Amino acid sequence: MTRTHKTLCIVFLIITVLIILSPELDYLGSLSFIIFIFALGMFIFSTLPSGLVAWITLCAGVLLGLPEEIIFESFNIDIVWLMIGAFIIAEVLVKSGLLDRLTRWIEMNCYTKGRVTFFTFLLIQVLSVAVPSTSGRASAMLPVYNILSERFHNHKKFFGMGIPVLILMGANTTLLGAGSHIIGIGILSTQTGESISYMEFLIYALPFGLIIGLLTLLILRVMYFKDFNYDFEAAVEHDKIPFSTREKYALVLAGITILLWLTEPLHGLDIAFVTIMMSLIMMLPGLKLISWKEGLAGVSWRLIFFVAGAAALGKLLVDYGVTDYFQHILMSVFSGMNFTSELPILIIIILISVLSHLLITSHTTRAVVLIPVFIIMAESFNLNTEAAVFIALLGINFCVMLPVSSKALLIFYESENRPFETKDLLRAGMLLMPVYTVIMILTYYFYWQHIGLSLV
């Protein structure tokens, strides 16, 4: 055992003792928090497969007293089924030939450093409007990543980390960019009667989303997109091949899928159900797109198991009062404060919401835990609750430090040829977090407070 390992073990033991001695948490709450910390440490510092770590940790939790249902119910979450359906649909796009067509388009148009980065950024921004789920957008971009990483083989890390991180930054642009936005606005409406419409959110958020997205792209380019030494001809012409029947079927069904995603408020069907339903339709033998066997073979089951395990670990924190414990701590801290300026309040809201992903791995759970706290805080200090909630929601969107903090990151982290390690993400996150925070503060003073989002 190395000195580093010994130090980590000592730190873990100290944290374990402190958690056990906390009177606010019962046995199951303390156990849930301890195994979560353990799993998080193993994700970062261990070479074991992340999925194996998650499931061994859950099994250990069951042996120590957690109910067995946490194992069996871990697949009872929509993100798991959304990803299964998305993988099958992606396999349909590959087998139909549409991905080959996209590859030929990229070969013709993406032959310089500027063109390929602009194409990647633009496609992600379009998906941010069209696909109402960060994990859905990540699943849709995975085949594109495979094409780009094969063509620009020396820069897999840039595309593998840049695409999901830009997806997370793109979530800031619209109300449908993240499920936490809907939940946060719903809590705001329920507790105060105020609300933020789709168009209002777009006006408030779009400038910040585009600015932080472009800055993120620039930072990642400097870090991971150096030495662009590829010898491509500037525009290799391909004969125009008409769409085959399989391509037409795949294109129409993919278009219907996206349309159903966009119209979720009208038909009321969850996007996970829509994705599974459309993937099943695409596997019908009469369409000759893909067989049942081929569809299931296209699913990355390693990733599915990891996401299910990581989600179960996060759910334990909610079910056994760990998140409530931290919510009470925040409330007690705020109750003893007296603000004379809006800057300290702004910084507190931003820092708490930005850092919350290190403890609460679920986007939606962060909104459920933090938004009521910020509403009470705003009402206690006579602040603009709409502004406080909106700023907090954008802060919650920052979740770049760890793979488990975002399903979009997990999808790429657990892909076949893992394009980045946790330490790479930590390094990028440490650079991006202060930039994200500063841009939020500057946007507040130069834009938000002038269009009705002033805190005081």
Steps between C-alpha positions, in 0.01 A plus 500: 500500500645835393515812717219653295277199563575511873415872510172441316407219740568722801293784350214258428510363855490853646202591279327174598542573872370856458193374312428232761528756781250733331178481709279630216546186288363159597686177424376460143562867427857477628555175312368649175728802535804285584461260207439797268829661614675165461367448147593856405856446621527173309369665183776761523800310636440135407573321172202267547214535248260766626195279452656220704580748779143631505341155523746358753438807716123453476532131588717590799232748605236225488717271713534783754127564526367680192193336343553262208254706295775754424658237274184395318347847473816658360371436148168665585616844381420666171860586407590129476219431253567823312859388445404146397261640238753761387769235448262293287402804293869587455561145376215545251667816368824305457347194332280709269797686354408846630817513710708416193333790322582729793859373490528595133359846579756547777778389264392766252447785745703441818863514393632794705526561874253788486243314291490188716467692827233730356307199365512330841390814686218579255362145501491495881319836512238371254452185708464715812183642348375181335569230763366574853750289694875526556531121498287482185728752330807307614357175361423674171854643480678172580496377136627843389781470755594159358529653152701802613733301727573256217569779252701711746652206686758705691233711667258246648526667840389836360188356338430245775507762774410809298172367364335409835639811673364722221168316528489594869582863419236498226242394760505862620339638185136388525235398752508147354880487523484302825226332700613696805376819329145365479510374859648825633242717323227265623616541861516878450143503367368278780663691787470859376255508209773646276629328188740534206364422153689322224562827312602689817748226589640512147548878518660478843723198436601497133778765520660332802468153343667607175778695674590222744475243220744692279741559790485131591572405139797739495643367829464135393655579161804650670525202736434206269490605134862585424723389210233466233717304256256323272548487125150532357408624159290813531181364348493144384203468269280193532250384247152593610338177610120506530347402833427129522167367628665405832644849538163659428324280757770572759492874428121520525485300824786701653316819401179372663699420815639854521155646429352295786780621729425861413124462548515325839286774666224430245478120507629447856718199416837497675797520264639174642178319404499668158861390441433138600178490294668636187800268541262202516319618187834529319575134581182373332600240236280657232706819496826308444698758694646293781424169668414450865837330555693780327312765696582347838860441393530873430425590864802575720388290795815590693390863491138413582604310813732781610234768457245288688747439783610864522137617498417256780787638711371854448143396580610361836605850608145621436314200642688493831511869580856597407385773261247622761786516750700732276188701420454568873867599531457754220185640659669541838795678335275741311285577804798650680611727218434869447568635152551868418597446135374275220850381402548263799153355440574452130833331572344269762221389263746440218763316707253271677318410178823455300667282766187296580578242228791372709254365759169460315559311176153543351411818311136478604580415863722808524204711389262327743738554793636848428218696336271496809798618709571791266131595489485515881828693504367748242178555694691541828719777358232656275677392182358439154411130523475462123856631461635281782344185354614575144861567607502185714371288210786615277748433781359150546576432133874504570595138566834447327731384781402131525353246253226399745376860517338481156346225287638676190853458636435139602392405148839604360702397805376141471511478118709226337830690479478723806608839360586661835572414861357654816820699554457660154148604594618637835768704326255644248241560772747689718568734208138535388339549842652845575430608140139382533460682832653826377292499180184450709590799718586719198182395319299594807645851522511574127181324386268323743447782749408733213224274361308431820721244677650726765524325838413817696 
